[in-house]
Amino acid sequence: MNIKWFGQSCFLLTDENGVRVLTDPCAPETGYDVKNVYCDAVTVSHDHFDHNYIKAAAGEPVIITEPGEYEVGGVKIIGFPAFHDECEGAKRGPNTMFLFEMEGMRILHAGDIGHQLTREQILEIGIVDVLLVPIGGKYTIDYLGARTFANALRPSVVIPMHFRTPRSTIDIDDCGSFVATVQDCRIHKLNDFEASIFRNTLGEDRVLVLDPYTERTED
């Protein structure tokens, strides 16, 4: 599976058969220019401008905005209901987490999750190989909450999202604090938009940071 990050919570997941799923496309007002992305499906975790910019998609994709079970080109997609805050949606409304089954892996996109999962939710979601989780705080769980969230699901690979970069116009935290708190994991910081992940090379306790926007001097 190839995974490409555009900014915020927007990723393009592509499987070995070329099926492409675009997650939470963000509007230009976020500072990221996402447009003309050919895809077979678009998932939208909630109806905010930094997650619902469907105009970014090209082709005739299936648009998925609600919890439930779907299949697009052999890719199974399961939406789980959750909330954008810790008050059952009273502050910011609902949020849908989407699980993608691709190439023998289960990838969970947590959307703008604003709370920790209950035991029932953890059991319902089941095995997660790759977790895409927000870390920026203020509108979602923060870096400490993301660590707790990941520990509950125990994925092999964690990919942080929804954090501040030099392009961001939204006032959220950068990825520095999250990286510092996961020093016991193998951390791969890529100065790139994308990476390939395969079932036989998943490993364990890996953190993969996709961020071509921030200059770094370290590996």
DOROKE-631916 format. One record per residue (C-alpha): x, y, z negated. Coordinates in steps of 0.02 Angstrom, whole numbers, plus 50000, padded with zeros to 5 digits. Layout:
BEGIN
XYZ ...
***
This chain:
BEGIN
500005000050000 500595017450042 500085031549927 500245049849974 499925064149853 499295081049915 499135089749747 497895089949601 497005072949606 497035071149795 497865055349862 497795045650024 497855026849996 498255016250149 498244997350151 499184985250264 497734984950387 497745003850404 496175006950302 496335024250226 495445030950072 495555049350023 495245053549840 494625070049767 495115081749910 495505099049841 495025115749917 496335128449978 495955139249825 496965126749722 498555131649813 498655115449913 498275114750098 497345098450127 496535097250298 496235085750447 496625069950348 495975055150447 495185042450332 493885028750322 493185033650151 493195048650034 492885046949848 492365062049744 492465060249555 491415075849520 490725091249605 492065104249570 493005113749706 494675105749665 493955088249692 492525089449818 493265097649974 492585084950096 492995096650241 494795090650224 494305073650294 494395069750480 493485055750571 491845048750510 492245042750333 491035035250210 490765048150072 490645040549897 490135051749754 489195040349634 489585025349522 489245008349601 490054995249711 490564998549890 491604990550027 492464999750168 493534990450294 493834976250173 494314987950031 493204985649878 492805001649785 491975001849614 491405017949531 491295018549341 490305032349253 491255043149129 491335061349074 492355076949112 492475081148927 492435073448754 490605078348727 489765066148848 489725079248985 488985093448882 490415105148930 490915100049106 489735086549165 489985068849227 491545061049302 491685045049404 493225034049393 493535024149552 494385007149559 495105001649727 495544983649766 496894983949900 498224971249948 497914960749793 498104975849678 496844985649574 497115004449576 496115015449458 495885033949495 495265041649332 494645057949410 494515072149285 494305060749136 494055070748977 493975057148845 494685040548791 493845024548848 492735014048738 493104995548715 491604991748825 492285002748965 494004994748954 493234977348969 492114982849113 493574990149211 494654974849182 496424972949249 497244988749316 498894987249411 499115005549457 498365019949359 498155037649426 497835048349273 497705067149241 498975074449121 498765093449135 497555095948990 496375110848969 495075103149085 495555084849062 496485074148938 498235080848906 499915072048915 499685063548747 497925058448791 498555051448956 499825040748863 498445033948750 497305031148900 498665021448992 499095011048839 497275005548827 497244999149007 499054992949012 499394995549198 501054990749276 501255007749359 500645024849300 500585039349421 500205056349340 499085068649430 498155084949402 499685094249336 500415111249376 501705113649513 502385129949588 500935129349712 499555127549583 498315141549556 497455132249414 498135135249239 498595117949178 500185110449106 501615103749213 502255085849205 503735089249089 502905084848924 502145068948995 503815062949063 504635066648895 503345056148802 503555040748913 505445039348898 505255021248843 504605017149018 505575016249180 505315033449256 505475036449443 505375054849490 505245056649678 505485073249764 504255067149894 502405066349937 502275047549954 502845030349905 502475012149945 501885000049812 501774981249837 501064967349730 502704957849720 503704973149666 502514980749538 503624977249389 503054983149217 502964999449120 503425010549267 502995028949284 503045035749461 503025054649478 502635061049653 503075079449659 503925087449809 503435104849751 504585106649600 506465107949624 507485096249515 509315093149483 509105076349396 508595059549472 
***
